[in-house]
Amino acid sequence: MALLLTSTKTPVGNLFLVADQHVLLGANFSGFESVMQSLEIEFGHQDVSKVKNIPVISDLISDYFDGDVEAINAIAVRQSGASFSQAAWKAMRKVKAGKTLSYAELAQRAGSPAAVRASGSACAKNAVVIVVPCHRIVKTGGALGNYAYGLDIKEWLLRHESAL
């Protein structure tokens, strides 16, 4: 079966999504080319179909932006990466909307307290933004830190979730 590609308008720009059935494989604000590059090694041989929306996933993303910030928790995701990144992404998904976690706390929850820089790298390599909520990871002391799509978007997402 073909991978499904769609985009959805959000208050912070177009969000580009790619899914395999009901599993979200990629989500970003950069564009289809960027989201597909992150998947090329694993899924480069699969057909791709642009669709108006992805069943279930598109609705849950819309619900999130409409104010149900917990809606994204119901989206299944999959992304390839090193074992520490996998542990960090799993820990990110446990950070509830309205809360933040420091890079150091993320490293600890991912099982390697000394791997603070690696936790930042896991955020940067996250191919499923918003649903794997790397925007909820901040610097020790509460400064926002970095965000691949700009601090204005990270700040908007955190305000939307009542974390700021």
C-alpha positions in Angstrom: 0.0 0.0 0.0 1.2 3.5 -0.8 2.4 6.0 1.8 -0.1 8.8 2.3 1.0 12.5 2.1 -1.1 15.5 3.0 -0.7 19.0 4.4 -2.9 20.8 6.7 -3.1 24.5 7.5 -2.3 25.4 11.1 -2.1 28.8 12.9 1.7 28.5 12.6 2.0 27.4 9.0 1.4 24.3 6.8 2.1 21.0 8.6 3.2 18.3 6.2 2.3 14.7 7.1 3.2 11.3 5.8 1.7 8.1 7.1 1.6 4.4 6.4 -2.0 3.5 6.9 -2.8 4.8 10.4 0.8 5.2 11.6 2.3 8.7 11.3 5.9 8.4 9.9 6.7 12.1 9.5 5.4 15.5 10.3 7.1 18.9 9.7 6.7 22.5 8.8 9.3 22.4 6.0 7.6 20.6 3.2 7.0 17.3 1.5 10.5 17.0 0.2 12.0 17.4 3.6 9.6 15.0 5.3 10.2 12.4 2.5 14.0 12.7 2.8 13.9 11.7 6.4 12.0 8.5 5.3 13.9 7.7 2.1 16.2 5.0 3.5 13.4 3.0 5.1 10.5 3.7 2.7 12.1 4.9 -0.5 10.8 1.9 -2.4 7.1 2.5 -1.5 4.6 4.3 -3.7 3.4 7.7 -2.5 -0.1 9.1 -2.8 -1.0 12.7 -2.1 -4.4 12.8 -0.4 -6.8 15.5 0.9 -6.5 14.1 4.4 -5.2 11.0 6.2 -8.0 9.1 7.9 -8.0 9.6 11.7 -4.6 11.3 11.8 -5.7 14.5 10.0 -8.8 14.8 12.2 -6.7 14.4 15.4 -4.2 17.0 14.2 -7.1 19.4 13.5 -8.6 18.6 17.0 -5.2 19.5 18.5 -5.1 22.9 16.8 -8.8 23.5 17.6 -7.9 23.3 21.3 -8.0 19.6 22.2 -4.3 19.4 23.0 -4.5 15.8 24.2 -5.9 14.6 20.8 -2.4 13.9 19.4 -1.8 11.3 22.1 -4.1 8.9 20.1 -1.8 9.1 17.0 0.4 6.0 16.5 3.9 7.0 15.3 7.0 5.2 14.0 10.4 6.6 13.2 13.8 4.9 12.9 16.8 6.0 14.9 19.4 5.0 17.4 18.4 3.4 20.7 19.0 6.5 22.7 16.8 8.6 20.3 14.1 5.9 20.5 14.2 6.2 24.3 14.2 10.0 24.2 11.2 10.1 21.7 9.3 7.6 24.0 10.0 9.9 27.0 8.9 13.0 25.0 5.5 11.4 24.3 5.0 11.0 28.1 5.4 14.8 28.7 1.8 16.0 29.0 0.5 19.0 27.2 0.9 22.1 29.4 4.2 20.7 30.9 7.8 21.1 29.8 10.9 19.0 30.6 14.6 20.1 30.4 17.1 18.5 28.1 18.8 17.1 31.2 15.6 15.6 32.6 14.9 14.1 29.1 18.3 12.5 29.1 17.6 11.0 32.6 14.2 9.7 31.6 15.7 8.2 28.4 18.1 6.2 30.6 21.4 8.2 30.2 21.6 11.1 32.6 24.9 12.3 31.2 23.6 12.4 27.6 22.2 15.9 27.7 23.6 16.8 24.3 22.2 13.6 22.9 18.8 14.5 24.1 19.1 17.8 22.2 20.1 15.8 19.1 17.1 13.5 19.5 14.9 16.6 19.5 16.6 17.8 16.4 16.3 14.4 14.6 12.6 14.0 15.6 10.8 13.4 12.3 7.3 13.5 13.8 7.0 17.1 15.3 4.1 18.0 17.5 3.0 14.4 18.0 6.4 13.5 19.4 6.4 16.8 21.3 10.0 17.9 21.1 8.7 21.5 21.5 8.0 20.6 25.2 11.7 20.2 25.8 13.4 23.3 27.1 16.7 24.4 28.7 17.3 24.0 32.4 15.8 27.1 34.0 13.0 27.3 31.5 14.6 29.1 28.5 13.1 27.8 25.3 16.3 26.4 23.8 16.2 25.6 20.1 13.5 24.5 17.6 14.1 23.5 14.0 11.1 25.6 12.8 11.9 28.7 14.9 11.4 29.8 18.4 8.2 31.7 17.5 6.5 28.4 16.5 7.8 26.6 19.7 6.5 29.5 21.8 3.1 29.4 20.1 2.8 25.7 20.6 3.7 25.9 24.3 1.2 28.8 24.8 -1.4 26.8 22.9 -0.9 24.0 25.4 -0.9 26.5 28.4 2.8 25.7 29.2 3.8 29.4 29.1 
